[in-house]
Amino acid sequence: MTSTTLFSGGWIVDGTGAPPRRGDVLVSGGHIARVTDGTGPAKADRIVDITGLTIAPGFIDMHTHSDLQILCNPDHTSKLSQGVTSEVLGQDGLSYAPVDDAVLQEMRSQIRGWNDDPEGFDWSWRSVGEYLARLDGDTATNCAYLVPHGNLRMLVMGNADRLATPDELARMKDLLRQAMDEGGVGLSTGLTYVPAMFSDTDELVALCEVVAEYGGFYCPHHRNYGADALGGYAECFEIARRSGVALHLAHTHLSFEVNRGKLPALISMIDGAIDDGVDLSFDSYPYLAGMTTLLSQLPGWALAGTGAEQMDRLRDPATRERIIEALDVTGSDGHQGLTVNWSGVHIAGVPGAPDLAWLMEGDLASCAAKLGKRPADLALDVLVATDRAAPCIFFIGIEDHVRTLMQHPAHTVGSDGILVGDRPHPRSWGTFPRMLETYVRKENVLTLAECVRHMTSSAARRLRLDDRGVIAPGMRADLVVFDPETISESATYAEPRQAATGISHVVVNGIFALEDGKVTGQRAGRVLRLDGAEPGGAEPKG
């Protein structure tokens, strides 16, 4: 007999945007069996008293970099402690499937600063299907996977700095179809990262036409967030219009001082695309700093070819000077076409180079001054010492822009969280509680109901999840219970790995993943596919 759990006496914020209401929620067999007004008799195998608390659908993180860490650290405390029950992997055009042996080695090196490269890890998969099979039933959260454009390019043409030939593009399309058949929900790109930065709009349109055939979505880290940010966004809208694909803009922001005051133009572009019939949504994170690899800030020409060739360039004095000229004088395409403000760049980790840990205590400009070096020289030294793996945090955001974007009806929430590094960005642990603490309770930028809608049903609609994102009978029992008066982020830039407070319970597919504020070790997460189908036979693991 299936056991039942009744969450009794709380306020229901159901994910639709409707105002909070008192009621009870009955869970049975991984689904929501009944939602009542709480006035009837409370009957269930287990009754959980949530008087004074709020129950909402589990939060959906639309942009994460948990691809490897969700397997290496299966308790996944960083996400469960925020109330996250589902997340979207395969972001920014770079991940671990599909690969062959050579591409896997390059990818492990290139995105080590995002995911680590743990010794002894089992890398037995190569296809998207094999990777998703590894995730299914053995993760703390549900996962959807975007097919990474960079992987397709690497498999067909390596890191070549040129356009694809017609035959190469046809091979990429075949690989994409296979990956979509195996469970991909769309295509991601990282157009400021190698090798995707070497592609053109026509290549992306052709690939997105394949995604559109499946009803998936295109999720671009677009080509420029700085000197030509509006042009970068315009290309995304062009791709969607020409291909007919649904568009979800990743980590949407308009940052750097050069873009201050330009947000009305971006909002007009977004609204215009929607008016033209583009199926459009976007995500953002509620912070003013970004995080990525230090390597990615270099000009694209310096990153062509293999990892060994990249290291040779970093060591060669003449080539270093060319790189530094781009970083400091002419602008680097890796840094959005701008020169780098080194006083806003902070090293977030020094894998393999513990003697450089002191660099995390200050910005790169001040650290370089202590050594009597140019900051760009120090940055390249760090890349050599860490074999290109050092992550960095850079402060570029504009608060008014952040607030305005999160108020847009097409907005969803994505942490863009990187879980590795000595001192990662606090968004990895604090994004969702920060939304509720700062932008709902303290600043009234959003109402509680509207904020929850952005973090639940709006995201579920983009993922075509008809059975998640709303509290209603028959829906999957992904739930979070929290106190809206006390929920708070604890993560800071100095101490980022701090669990939020004010979240009592997190339920994934009817199983308590977080109970009384503590991770249970139950791993009931499933792979989420466009057709809603879930493979059978996998049992939750603990």
N, C-alpha and C positions, 0 to 999 in steps of 0.2 A: 504494500500500500504506500502511495506517495505521501510523504509528510507535508504538513502545511505550516507556514509561519505568518503570523499576523503582526504587522506594524501598526500599533494602536495609539491613538490620541494625538497624532502630529498634525502639522500643517502640510498639505499637499500642494506643491508647486509642480504642475503636471507636465511642463515642457512645451505647452502650446502657446504660452504667453498670457494665459488666463490668470487672474489674481489668485493668491493663496487661499485655500479653503481647508477647514478642518475635515479630517476623515481618517479612515483606516484602509490599509492596503494588505490584501491577502495574497501570499505567494504559494504556489503549488507546482511542483514538477518543473521548475525553471521558468515558469510563466507567472504573470499577474492574473490571478483567478478572479478577484473581485475588488472593486473600489467602492467604499460606502461613505456615508456622512458621519460615521462613528457613533450613531445613536443606538444601533442594534446591539445584540449580545455579542461579546467578543469570544469567538470559538475558533480554536486552532490547536495543533499539536504543540506549538510554541507561540507565546505572545511576547512581543518586544514592545515595552512601553517607551514611546518616543514623545511623551507629552512635553510641549514647549519647544520641540525641535521641528525641523523641516525635512520632508522626504521629497526627493526629486529623482528624475531619471539619472542614471550614471552619466558622467561627463564624457564627452567624446573629444579627444585631442586630435585635431585635424593635421597636425604637422609635428612629427616626432623623429628622433634619431635613435630609437630603441632597438634597431634591427638585430644587433648582436647582444646587447646587454640584457634584453628580455629573456635570453637563453642562458647567459652567463650568471646572472643574478635573478633567479626566477621568482623570488619574493616580490621584486619590483616595487619596493616600498616608496620610491620617489613618485610613482604614479598613483598607487592605491591610496596613499596618504593625502592626495589631492582630490580624491573622489573620481578619478578617471577609471572608466570601465572598458573603453575602446580607444584604439589609436591607429593612426594611418602611418605605415612604414614605407620605405622605398623612396624617400624624398630627395629632392634636389638633383635627380638624375644619376645618383651614385649609390649603389648598394651591393648586395652579395648574390643576387640572382637576376637574370641568368648569367652564368659564367662558364668558361672552360678553365683548365688548370692555369694557363698563363694569365688570363684576365683576373682570376681570383687572387693570384699573387700580387698583381699590380694594384687591385682594389684594396686588398688588405693593407698595403703600404700607403696608398693615397688617402684613405679615410680612417687611418689609425687614430688620428686626433679626434674623430667623432665617436669611434666605437671601441678603441683599444684593439689589440691583436693578441689575445691571451695564449700563453704557451700551453700546448697540449690540447687545444680545442679541437673538436671533431668537425671538420669541414667536409663531410661526406656528400653534401648535396651539390648539384650544379644547376639544375633547372628551377624555375619558379615553383613548379608543382612539388618538387622534392623539398624545397625550402619551406613551403607552406605546410607540408605534411609534418615537418619537424616542429613547427609552431603549434599545430592544432591539438588542443587538449592538454598542452603542457606549458601554458602561459597563464600568468595571473590576470591579464586583460585580453579582451578580444582584439584581433588585429586584421586590418585590411592592408593590401599591398599594392603600391604603384609600381609599374614596370619602369625601371630607370633608363632613360635615353642614353646616358653615358655608357652603360653596360652594352647596349645594342651596338653603339659605335665602336667600342673597344673590340667586341667579338668579330666585327666585320672589317675594321680598318685601323685598329689600334688607336694610338694617340696622334694620328697624322693631322697636321695643320693644313687641311684643305677640304674642299667640298666633296661630298660623296658622289661617286659615279652612279648612273642609272642602275647598273647591276648591284652595286653595294647598297643602294637604297632599297632595292627589291629584296635583298637578303635581310635587311633590317626589318622590313615590313613582315616578312615571314617569321622572323624571330618574335616580333611583337604579337602576331596572331597566336603563335604557340603559347606565349606567356599569358595572354588574355584567356585563352582556352583553359589554361591551368589554374586560373583564379585571380589574375590581376584585375584591379578595378579601374585602371587608367594608366596614363603615362606621365611621368615626372621628368622635368628637365632642370639642368643647372647651367644656365647659359653664361655664367661668369666663371664656370669651372671647366677644366680640360677633362674630356675632349669635346663636350657639347658646345663650347664657345666657338668651335670651328665650323659649326653647322650654319645653314641659312634658313630663312623663313620658309622657302619652298619645301625643304626637307621636313620641317616640323609640320607643315600642313599635310604632307603626304602621310606621315605617321599618325597624325590626329584623325585623318579620315578612317584609318583602321580602328582606332579607339571608338570613333563614333558608331561604327558598325555594331559594336558590342554594347552601346549605351553607356560606355565609361566616360571618364572626364580627364581633361588635360590640366595638369597642376605644374605651372612653370615657376621656377626661380628664374625670373626673366633676365634680360640681357644687360640691364643697367639700372641701378638704384640710385645713381649719383648724378653725374654730369648730364646724362640724357635719360633721366628716370621716366619722364612722360613718354619719351620715344620707346623705352622698354615696355611700358604698359601698352602702348599703342600696337606694338607687334603682337602682343598676346590677344588683343581684341581682333586684330586682322586674322590671326590663325583660327580663332573660333568662328568668325564669320565665313571664312573661305572653306573650312573643313566641316562645319556643322557640329563640331564637338562641344560638349558642355565644358565650361571653363571655371576652374577654381584657382584663384590667385593665391599663391603661397606667401606666407609671412609678409602681408601687404603693409607697406609703410612708405612714407615720403620723408626721407631723412637727409642729413647733411645741410649745412647752412645755405648752400646754393639753392635748395628747394623750399626754403621757408616762404610761406605765403602762396605756394602753388597748389595746395590741396584742393581748393575749389575746382581747379581744372581737372584734377584726377577724378573727383566725385562726378563731375559732369560727364567725363568719359565713361565711367562705370554706369551711370544712369542711362546714358545714351545707348550703350551696348544692350542693356536690359530692355530698353524701349524698342530696340531693333529686333528683339526676339532671342538674343543670346542667353542661354541658360547659365547664369553667372552667380558665383558666390566667392567669398574670399575669407581668409583667416588672418589674424594678427595676434601678437603677444603684447602684454601690457607693461612693457619696459622700454627704456630709452637706449639701452645698449644691445648690440648684437654679438653673436659669437660664431666663429668658424675656425678654420685652420689658418695659421699664419701664412702657410705656403700659398693659399688661394689668392692672396693679395698681390702676388707677383704678376708681371705681364705674361700673357698667354704664351708668347713665343718661348719664354724661358721654361715652360712646363710641357712643351711638346716632347714626344718620345718616351723612353723608358725612365724609370726611377733612377737608374744609374746615370743616364744622360743628364737628368735634372741635377743630380748631385755634382757632376762634373762642372756644370755651369756655375753652381753656387761656390765652387772652389776656385775657379779660374778668375784671376784678378781683372782682366779686361772685360770679361762677361759680367762680372759683379758690378763694374762701373756702369755698364749699360742698364742693368736691372735697377741700380740705385738712381740713375737719371730718370727712369720711368716713375719710380716711387716718389722722388723728391722734386722733380722739375717739370716733366711733361705730362705726368698722370699715367697710372697703370690701369689697363682694362680689368685686371683682377680686383682693383680697388675702385670699381665703378667709374673709371675714366678720370679720377681725381688724384691729386697728390695726397700723401698720407699725413694726417695730423698725429704725429707720434705721441704727443702728450695725452691723446685719448685712447691709446692702444695699451692693453695690459696682457701680459703673458698669463695664460690660465693653466699651463702645465708644461713640464719639461721631461717627457718620457725618455728614460735612458740617460739623462744628464742631471743627476741630483745636485751636482755642484753649482748648477744655475738656478736652484730653487729661490734664491734671494731675489731674482728678477720679478717674482710675483708680488713683491711688496710695494712696487711702484709702477708708474707708467714707463714705457720704453724710452721716452725722451729723458726723464730724470735718471733712469738707470744708465743710459749711455753717457750722460754728463759725468757721472761718477767715474766712468772708465776713460773719459776723454775721447770717446768715439762718436761718430755720427750714428744716430739712431738706426738708420737703414743698415749700416754695417753690422750693428749688434743684432738686428733682426735676422740677417743672413747667417751670422755666426750661430744663432740659436737654431736655425733650420738645419745647419750642418751637424751640430751637436746632437740633435734629436732625430736625425735621419728624416727630416721634413715633417715630423709628427706633432710639433708644438701647436696647441690650440691658442686662440687669443680672443679677448673681449674688446670691443671698441665702442666707444660712446659717440653716437651719431644722431640720436632720436630727437624729435620735437614734440613736446607734451601735448600741445593743442592738436596736432595732427593725430596722435594716438587716440585721444578722447573722441575726436570727430569721427574717425573711422569706425570705432567700436559701436557707435550709435546707428550706423547704417543698417537697414533691414537685411542686407545680404551678408552681414558679418557673422563669422563663426570664430572659434578660439583655437589657436594652435600654439603650443609651447615652444616649438623649435628646440626642444630640450636635448642637449648633449650631456650624457650621464657620466662621461669619463673626464680625466684631467685632475690635476691636483686641486684646482679651484675653479670648477665650472660655473657657468652662468646660473644665478638663482632661479631663473625661469624653469629650470628642469624640475624643481621641487615646489615652486611657489605660484605658478601661473594662475591656476583656477581659484585657489583661495584669495589671491591678490585681486582678481576680478570682483569677488564678492565682498572683500573687506574694503578695498580702496575705492573702487568705482561704483559700488552699490551703497554700502553702509556709510562710508565717510563722505564721498563726494557727490553722490546722487546723480552720477552721469547716466546710469541705467537703473530701472526698477529691478527688484529681485526677480520678478516673473520674466521680464524681457531678457535679463542677463542669462537666466537658466535656459530660456528658449535658444539663445545663441549657442550655448554650450551643449545642447542636447538635440532637439528635434530639427533645428536648421542643419546641423551637421549630418544627422541621420538621413535627411532628405537628399543631401548631396551624394551620400553613399548608397542611396536607393535601399535603405533599411526600413522596410514598412513595418517591422515588428520591434523596433527599438526607438528610443528617444522621447517617448511619451508614456506617462503612467495611465494605463487604461487596460481593461480586461482583455486578455489574449496576447498582450505584448510580452516580450522577453523581460525577465526580472533582472534587469541591470538597474541598480538603485544606489543612491547615496543619501545618508542621513546626516544632517549637520545643524549647527546652531547659527543662524544668520547674525545673531548679536555678538558672537564671540569668534567666529571663524576668522583665522588670521594666517598670513604667510609668516613663516619663521626664517626662511632662507634669506640670506644676505649675500652681497658680493664677497664679504670677508669669510663668511661661514655658510656656504650654499647648500650643504647637505643636511638641511634641517626640515623635519616633517612639519606640516601645517598643524595648527590646533583648531579645535571646534568641529572636527569630523568624527562622528561616532562609528558609523557602519558603512561598509561598501559591499554590495552584493553583485556578483557576476554570474549571470545565468542561474539565479536562484541560490547560489552558494556564497556564504560569507567569506569574502576575501580579506576584509578588515572588520574586526568585531571589537567593540568597546575601545576603539582607537589603536588596536594592535593587529598586525598582519597575521593571518591564520595559517598561511602556508598552503591553503587550498588553491589549486590552479585549474579553474573552470573555464578559462578563456578559449574561444573558438576563432577560427579563421572566418572572416566575413567576405562573402562573395557577392557579385552583382546580382546573381539570380536568386540570392537568398538561401541557396542550398548549403547545407553543412554536411560534411562526411560523417557517417555514423561510426560507432564503435569506440571512439575515444572517450575515456572516462576522465573526470577531473583527477589531477594528481596532487599529492601533498608531500 
